[in-house]
Every structure is written in C-alpha cells, then in structure tokens.
Amino acid sequence: MTITRRSLILSGGIAGCLAAPNLYAAANALAPAKKLKIVVTGGHPGDPEYGCGGTVAKLADEGHDVVLLYLNDGAWPPTPAPVRLAEARRACEILKARPVWAGQQNGAAIVDALHYESLAHLLELEAPDVVFTHWMIDNHRDHRAMAMLCYDAWLKGGRKYALYYYEVSDGEDTQQFSPNRWVDIHGTEARKRAACYAHASQTPDRYYALQDQVAQFRGLESHCARAEAFVLQQQSPYDIFA
C-alpha cells in the first residue's frame, strides 16, 4: 500500500487530541510521518499573522512546510515596499514559514481571468495539501479578492486540498463569521504576537489588541484560554483538524 499525504490525513496520522468538539490542541506530540505543504494566504503582509499566526506556528512546530502567500507587498504611503517586505520576512522567520508574493498592488486588487489563472499557477507550483484564506465577507476589498482567487483555484483545480477560511479583526474587517473549527493557541500565542509586532509600521499596539480580543472570545467558545477559528469549506477532501 502506498502512503500518500491524503491517506495519512484520512487515517488520522496527524490528528491531535480533542479538548472540546472540533478543537485542535496537539503540538509537538509526534513528528508527522510525512510533511504537509500548507499555504496561508492573505491580502497584505500581516493578515495571516494576525488571523491565524498561532495556528501557523503550531503547524510549523509539528514539522509541516508552511508558506505565507501575500497578495501584495503592503506598500502604502508613507511606508515603502522595502519596509513592508522586510517586516514580512521577519514575521515569517518567527513563525518558521516562507514568504511568497502574488505581485498585486495594495488597495487595487484585481479579480479577472488573468489573475485567477496567475494565483492558481502560484498555488499549483506550491502543490499544497492545505490552503487557508480570508473569509469572503470582509470589509477590505483586498481580503475579498484573495478569498475569491483562492476559492476559484481550489474549485477549478478539482478540490484536491483542504480549504479553510480565517477571520481578521472580526467586526471591523471580517463580517458574519461562524466557525466550525477551532485551534488552541495558548502555547504559540507569544510567537504570534511577536510575528504581528514584526510589522512595526502597522500600529501593532492597536491591531494586536483587537485581534487578541477575538482569540480570547474564540477561546471561550472552545473551552481554552485563546483559540483561532476557521470555516472548513464543504467538499474539502479531508480535515487536518479532525
């Protein structure tokens, strides 16, 4: 019998213990038999870190290969691109992830046939087992654009990998988010915070406090101190948090 990434997941090879329904709490339990490629997408540098940085750190600690794929470089006057790029690289170092950029412009996201194909090609090159992206109902157009581009790539690519949605600044950006998966991040919250604060040009005192309120609320929902919450896309072939 050939062991594949999919068969490993379906057999429960990387599943953690459940502290509450749909709460994933494992970290550093056992090295996985085979590494998974996990791509976490975001509209801007900082979005994946704030939305699910604790989960990124947990998955990286478990031995999986994690990529943060940013739609744009985050440049916005008065902060130039080199500053944002350096911040993103530092944040990825903290989380043990690798940064990749899709090459669009901050605040001017384009969703058309060409960009659907471009994002799908980037994901195809990474060959992910799992993709995380923004929730589609979000006040920032770059977030909505990334979600649409990722969903199209997943759909047109044959639904080959698990697709999850995450929230950012729920109530300010993300709207009407009803999660069905939770990840306990109490052991990785410090690294999440450090990764968010690596984006020093983006007023982290304000935004981390807001996101941490979300994490504490999701912790209350799932019976732990802090959690990050996700929606698993229906018809995903497996659930890494099962």
N, C-alpha and C positions, 0 to 999 in steps of 0.2 A: 504494500500500500504506500503510495506517495503522499508524504505530508506536505501540504501547502499551507500558506498563510490563512486561507479561508477555512480549511479543515481544522487548523489549530484553533481558530477563534470559535468555530461552531462546536468544537469539542470541549470548550471551556478552558483551554490551555492557559489563557492569560487572565481569566476572571478573578476578581478579588472577592473577599468576604463581604456579605451584605449586612450592614449595621441597621438598615431600615429598608423598606421597599424601594428598589431602584437607586439605592445609594451605593456608590462605588467607593471603597475605602482602602483598597490594597495599595501598597507602595513598598518597593524593595523586598517583597516577600520571596519570590524566586525569579531568577533571570528567565525571560521567555525563551522557549525552545527555538523560536525564530523571531527576529526583529520585525516589527511592523513599520511601514512608512506612513507617517501621519503628517498631513498638511493642514495648517491652521491659517485661514485666510482672513484678511482684514482690509478695510478701506484705506487705512493710514497706519504708519508706524505708531504703535501704542495700542491699537484696537485689540489685537489678540492678547496682548499682555494684560490689559485691564479686564477684558471679558472672560478670559479663561487661562490666565497665566499660571494659576495654581495647578490646573489640570495639565498644562504643558509641562511644567516642572515634574509633576508626578509621573507622567508617561515617559519623559526622558530618563528619569531615575530608574524606571523599570527596564530600561535598555532599548527603548524604541527610538527610531530615527525620526526626529521632528523638524519640520520646516515651517517657518513663518513666511507666508506669501502675502506681500503688501500690494494693493492695487496701485498706489502711487508713493512717491518719496516723502510726502508730507510737507513739502516746501510751501510756505505761506508767509508773505511779508509780515514782520521783518526777519523771519527766520529762514535762512537759505537752505538749499538742499543738502550741502555737505554736513551741516549741523544735525539735521534730522537723520541722515544716513548713518552718521557716527553713533548717534543715540540708539538707533535700531540695532546696530551691530553689537553695541554694549549690552543691550537688553537681551539679545539672543544668546550672548555668551553666558549671562547669568542663568538663563533658563535651559542651557545646553541645547540650543536649537540653531538652525542655519537660516539666515535671511535670504529671501528672493523677492525681486520686484517685478511687477507686471508692466511698468512703464507708462501708466496713465498720469494725468495731472490732478493735483489736489483741487477739489471743488468743481471739476469739469469732467466727471466720469462719463464715458461713452458706452452705451449698450446698443450694439448693432451687430450685423452678421460678421463683420471683420473681427470685432472684439470678442464675440462669442467664440470664434474659431481660435483666436490668439490665446485666450485664457484656457480653453480646452487643450490646446497644444502644450501649454506650460504644465498643466496637470498630468497630461499624458507622459511628458518627459520625467516627471517625478514618480509616476506609477504608484499612486497612493493606495493604501488599504483603507484609510480613513481620511475624511475631509471635514473640517469644522469651518463654518462660515457665519456671517451675520444673519439675524432674523430679518425676514423680508419687509416687515412693517417697522420702519425706522425713520426717524426724522431727518437723518443725514442722507442725501442722495448717493454719496459715495458708498455708504454701507448697503443701501438697497441695490446699487449697481453690482457690487461684489456678490451679493446673495443671488441675484438673478443670473449672473455669469456662471457661478458655481453650480447652481441648480441645472442650468441648461447643459453644462458639461457632463454632469452626473447622468442626466436623463438621456442625452444623445449618445453618451458613451456606454449605455447598456446597464446602468445601475450596478456597476461592478464593485463599488466600495461603499462603506457605511458613510452616511452624510448626517451631520449634526449641525444644529443652529445654536448660537450662544447670544447672550444679551450684553449690551454695553450701556451703562448709565440708565438703567431701566426707569422709565417715566420721563426722562429728559430726552433720550435718543430712542431706545427700544420701547415699542408700544405693544400692548396686548400679548405679552409673552406668557405662555402657560407650559412650563417644562414638564417633561416626563422622565428625565434622568437627572440625577444629582451626583456630584463628586465631592467627597470630603477633602478639603484642602488645608486642614489645620496644620499639617506637617510641612506644607510648602508655601504657606501664606507669606512668610518672611521673604522668600525669593521672588514671589510675585510682586510684592511691594518694592523690592529693590529694582526689579526689571521695569516697573512703572516709573519709578523715580529716576531711572536712567534717561528717561525722556524729560530732562530738566527744563527744556524750553517750553514745555506744555503745561505749566502750572499744576504739577502733580499734587500739591497740597489740596487743591480744590477737588480734582477729579478722583484721586485715590480715596478720599473720604467718602465721596458719593458712591463709588463702586464697592467700597467696603461695607457700606450700609446694605447694599444688595446681597453681598456674600453672607452677612450676618442673618439677613432675612431668609435666604435660601437654607442657611444652617438650621434656623428654627423649623422650617418646613420638613427637614430631613433628619432632625434629631442629632445635630452635631454643632460645633462652635461656628464654623464657616463652611460654606459649600458654594460650588459653581453649578449652575443649572443649564440644561440643554434640552432641545427637542430633537428626538431621533426621527429622521424623515421616513415616512412609511415606504415600504418596499425596499428599504435598505437590506442587503443580503445577510447582515449579521449585526450584532450589537456588542461592541467591545466592553461595555459596562454591565453585561448580563451576568 
